[in-house]
Amino acid sequence: MSRTVSARIPTALHDELRERCNLIGESINDFVKASIEMCLHDSSDFDFGDDVIEELERQKSELEKN
C-alpha cells in the first residue's frame, strides 16, 4: 500500500528538483521516494544523477575558460 504526502517547498527548490529529474530521466515522485529512503536508511539503489551534474559542471567550466 502507498500513501500520498503533500509538501510545500520553495519555487526555486522545485525548479531545481524538476530540472534534475529531467536531466536524469526520472520522475519527481521516484526522486523524492529515494531521497526519503536515503535519509531514513542511509542507502538507496536510486541514481540521483550526481555524475551527470558533475559532468555538466565540468563542461560549463571548460566553456568559461575558452
N, CA, C and O atoms as a DFTB+ gen file, in Angstrom:
264 C
 N C O
     1  1       0.841      -1.165       0.000
     2  2       0.000       0.000       0.000
     3  2       0.891       1.234       0.000
     4  3       1.952       1.235       0.625
     5  1       0.470       2.272      -0.691
     6  2       1.224       3.521      -0.685
     7  2       0.342       4.653      -0.173
     8  3      -0.886       4.570      -0.196
     9  1       0.983       5.681       0.277
    10  2       0.303       6.858       0.804
    11  2       0.764       8.073       0.022
    12  3       1.837       8.069      -0.583
    13  1      -0.047       9.098       0.041
    14  2       0.295      10.354      -0.598
    15  2       0.726      11.349       0.462
    16  3       0.083      11.493       1.501
    17  1       1.826      12.036       0.180
    18  2       2.330      13.069       1.071
    19  2       2.395      14.369       0.271
    20  3       2.899      14.393      -0.852
    21  1       1.892      15.419       0.847
    22  2       1.945      16.725       0.209
    23  2       2.900      17.606       1.003
    24  3       2.843      17.649       2.232
    25  1       3.773      18.305       0.295
    26  2       4.731      19.176       0.975
    27  2       4.843      20.491       0.211
    28  3       4.817      20.516      -1.019
    29  1       4.965      21.554       0.944
    30  2       5.182      22.865       0.331
    31  2       6.689      23.128       0.324
    32  3       7.345      23.115       1.366
    33  1       7.215      23.365      -0.870
    34  2       8.632      23.672      -0.994
    35  2       8.772      24.954      -1.808
    36  3       7.909      25.265      -2.629
    37  1       9.843      25.691      -1.588
    38  2      10.043      26.935      -2.342
    39  2      10.103      26.670      -3.849
    40  3      10.561      25.618      -4.294
    41  1       9.637      27.635      -4.607
    42  2       9.607      27.510      -6.061
    43  2      10.982      27.200      -6.631
    44  3      11.113      26.354      -7.516
    45  1      12.006      27.880      -6.130
    46  2      13.364      27.654      -6.652
    47  2      13.808      26.208      -6.424
    48  3      14.442      25.609      -7.293
    49  1      13.480      25.652      -5.265
    50  2      13.845      24.267      -4.972
    51  2      13.078      23.306      -5.881
    52  3      13.643      22.326      -6.366
    53  1      11.809      23.580      -6.110
    54  2      11.011      22.739      -7.008
    55  2      11.561      22.800      -8.432
    56  3      11.642      21.782      -9.119
    57  1      11.937      24.000      -8.864
    58  2      12.514      24.149     -10.210
    59  2      13.801      23.346     -10.345
    60  3      14.027      22.687     -11.360
    61  1      14.640      23.405      -9.318
    62  2      15.888      22.649      -9.330
    63  2      15.613      21.143      -9.333
    64  3      16.276      20.390     -10.046
    65  1      14.646      20.712      -8.545
    66  2      14.256      19.307      -8.497
    67  2      13.744      18.836      -9.855
    68  3      14.138      17.775     -10.340
    69  1      12.866      19.629     -10.463
    70  2      12.310      19.271     -11.778
    71  2      13.420      19.188     -12.826
    72  3      13.441      18.269     -13.645
    73  1      14.345      20.157     -12.793
    74  2      15.448      20.165     -13.752
    75  2      16.335      18.927     -13.574
    76  3      16.720      18.291     -14.554
    77  1      16.652      18.594     -12.338
    78  2      17.491      17.405     -12.058
    79  2      16.785      16.153     -12.564
    80  3      17.406      15.321     -13.226
    81  1      15.510      16.007     -12.266
    82  2      14.766      14.820     -12.698
    83  2      14.708      14.725     -14.215
    84  3      14.816      13.632     -14.771
    85  1      14.540      15.848     -14.884
    86  2      14.549      15.841     -16.348
    87  2      15.907      15.408     -16.885
    88  3      15.978      14.653     -17.855
    89  1      16.990      15.883     -16.260
    90  2      18.335      15.522     -16.710
    91  2      18.618      14.036     -16.560
    92  3      19.263      13.432     -17.417
    93  1      18.138      13.449     -15.476
    94  2      18.449      12.038     -15.232
    95  2      17.350      11.100     -15.726
    96  3      17.495       9.881     -15.643
    97  1      16.255      11.658     -16.239
    98  2      15.191      10.834     -16.803
    99  2      14.376      10.088     -15.768
   100  3      13.928       8.968     -16.013
   101  1      14.181      10.698     -14.619
   102  2      13.392      10.083     -13.548
   103  2      12.249      11.013     -13.153
   104  3      12.294      12.216     -13.410
   105  1      11.239      10.447     -12.534
   106  2      10.120      11.258     -12.075
   107  2      10.457      11.926     -10.744
   108  3      11.296      11.443      -9.983
   109  1       9.796      13.030     -10.486
   110  2       9.952      13.702      -9.197
   111  2       9.534      12.757      -8.081
   112  3      10.181      12.708      -7.035
   113  1       8.469      12.014      -8.293
   114  2       7.986      11.080      -7.278
   115  2       9.062      10.055      -6.912
   116  3       9.311       9.810      -5.732
   117  1       9.695       9.461      -7.915
   118  2      10.742       8.470      -7.640
   119  2      11.943       9.104      -6.945
   120  3      12.547       8.497      -6.060
   121  1      12.285      10.325      -7.348
   122  2      13.411      11.019      -6.728
   123  2      13.120      11.303      -5.254
   124  3      13.974      11.081      -4.395
   125  1      11.925      11.790      -4.968
   126  2      11.556      12.104      -3.585
   127  2      11.501      10.832      -2.736
   128  3      11.977      10.822      -1.601
   129  1      10.920       9.758      -3.284
   130  2      10.885       8.487      -2.542
   131  2      12.291       8.014      -2.200
   132  3      12.554       7.599      -1.072
   133  1      13.194       8.077      -3.178
   134  2      14.570       7.638      -2.939
   135  2      15.282       8.555      -1.946
   136  3      16.094       8.091      -1.145
   137  1      14.986       9.840      -1.994
   138  2      15.589      10.784      -1.052
   139  2      15.158      10.481       0.375
   140  3      15.976      10.529       1.294
   141  1      13.895      10.173       0.565
   142  2      13.396       9.809       1.892
   143  2      14.042       8.512       2.351
   144  3      14.467       8.385       3.500
   145  1      14.109       7.551       1.438
   146  2      14.757       6.279       1.759
   147  2      16.213       6.507       2.184
   148  3      16.682       5.907       3.151
   149  1      16.916       7.367       1.462
   150  2      18.317       7.656       1.783
   151  2      18.428       8.303       3.167
   152  3      19.316       7.957       3.945
   153  1      17.547       9.220       3.465
   154  2      17.593       9.898       4.770
   155  2      17.243       8.954       5.918
   156  3      17.852       9.020       6.985
   157  1      16.278       8.089       5.702
   158  2      15.834       7.195       6.778
   159  2      16.730       5.977       6.961
   160  3      16.930       5.512       8.084
   161  1      17.270       5.461       5.861
   162  2      18.012       4.199       5.922
   163  2      19.478       4.323       5.515
   164  3      20.214       3.336       5.539
   165  1      19.901       5.522       5.145
   166  2      21.269       5.794       4.736
   167  2      21.707       4.943       3.550
   168  3      22.891       4.644       3.398
   169  1      20.751       4.554       2.713
   170  2      21.095       3.823       1.492
   171  2      19.933       3.866       0.513
   172  3      18.772       4.000       0.899
   173  1      20.276       3.750      -0.766
   174  2      19.279       3.692      -1.825
   175  2      19.968       3.207      -3.092
   176  3      21.132       3.532      -3.329
   177  1      19.272       2.445      -3.892
   178  2      19.800       1.987      -5.171
   179  2      19.563       3.021      -6.269
   180  3      20.007       2.836      -7.402
   181  1      18.877       4.090      -5.944
   182  2      18.496       5.119      -6.912
   183  2      19.721       5.906      -7.367
   184  3      20.588       6.239      -6.558
   185  1      19.789       6.201      -8.658
   186  2      20.863       7.030      -9.207
   187  2      20.384       8.481      -9.200
   188  3      19.564       8.876     -10.028
   189  1      20.900       9.265      -8.264
   190  2      20.474      10.656      -8.105
   191  2      21.058      11.586      -9.167
   192  3      20.740      12.775      -9.182
   193  1      21.881      11.081     -10.025
   194  2      22.410      11.862     -11.136
   195  2      23.590      12.737     -10.775
   196  3      23.887      13.693     -11.491
   197  1      24.272      12.433      -9.681
   198  2      25.414      13.243      -9.282
   199  2      26.498      13.253     -10.358
   200  3      27.123      14.288     -10.589
   201  1      26.727      12.128     -11.011
   202  2      27.734      12.061     -12.070
   203  2      27.350      12.950     -13.252
   204  3      28.205      13.609     -13.842
   205  1      26.075      12.966     -13.589
   206  2      25.591      13.807     -14.690
   207  2      25.811      15.277     -14.359
   208  3      26.292      16.040     -15.196
   209  1      25.460      15.672     -13.145
   210  2      25.613      17.064     -12.724
   211  2      27.095      17.456     -12.707
   212  3      27.453      18.542     -13.164
   213  1      27.942      16.591     -12.188
   214  2      29.385      16.878     -12.164
   215  2      29.937      17.062     -13.576
   216  3      30.745      17.960     -13.816
   217  1      29.506      16.221     -14.503
   218  2      29.976      16.329     -15.881
   219  2      29.496      17.632     -16.517
   220  3      30.262      18.296     -17.215
   221  1      28.248      18.001     -16.284
   222  2      27.730      19.260     -16.821
   223  2      28.479      20.457     -16.244
   224  3      28.765      21.413     -16.963
   225  1      28.793      20.412     -14.971
   226  2      29.547      21.493     -14.340
   227  2      30.971      21.557     -14.895
   228  3      31.517      22.644     -15.081
   229  1      31.568      20.401     -15.157
   230  2      32.901      20.367     -15.743
   231  2      32.883      20.979     -17.135
   232  3      33.761      21.770     -17.480
   233  1      31.883      20.616     -17.939
   234  2      31.770      21.153     -19.291
   235  2      31.545      22.662     -19.260
   236  3      32.115      23.400     -20.064
   237  1      30.718      23.107     -18.336
   238  2      30.461      24.538     -18.200
   239  2      31.736      25.277     -17.833
   240  3      32.012      26.349     -18.371
   241  1      32.508      24.714     -16.928
   242  2      33.777      25.311     -16.509
   243  2      34.742      25.391     -17.694
   244  3      35.422      26.401     -17.874
   245  1      34.802      24.346     -18.488
   246  2      35.666      24.335     -19.672
   247  2      35.256      25.416     -20.671
   248  3      36.108      26.095     -21.243
   249  1      33.949      25.570     -20.877
   250  2      33.465      26.594     -21.795
   251  2      33.796      27.999     -21.292
   252  3      34.121      28.886     -22.081
   253  1      33.712      28.196     -19.986
   254  2      34.019      29.503     -19.416
   255  2      35.488      29.851     -19.547
   256  3      35.841      31.027     -19.623
   257  1      36.346      28.846     -19.575
   258  2      37.786      29.066     -19.721
   259  2      38.127      29.532     -21.130
   260  3      39.083      30.281     -21.331
   261  1      37.331      29.081     -22.113
   262  2      37.611      29.390     -23.527
   263  2      37.010      30.675     -23.926
   264  3      37.146      31.089     -25.077
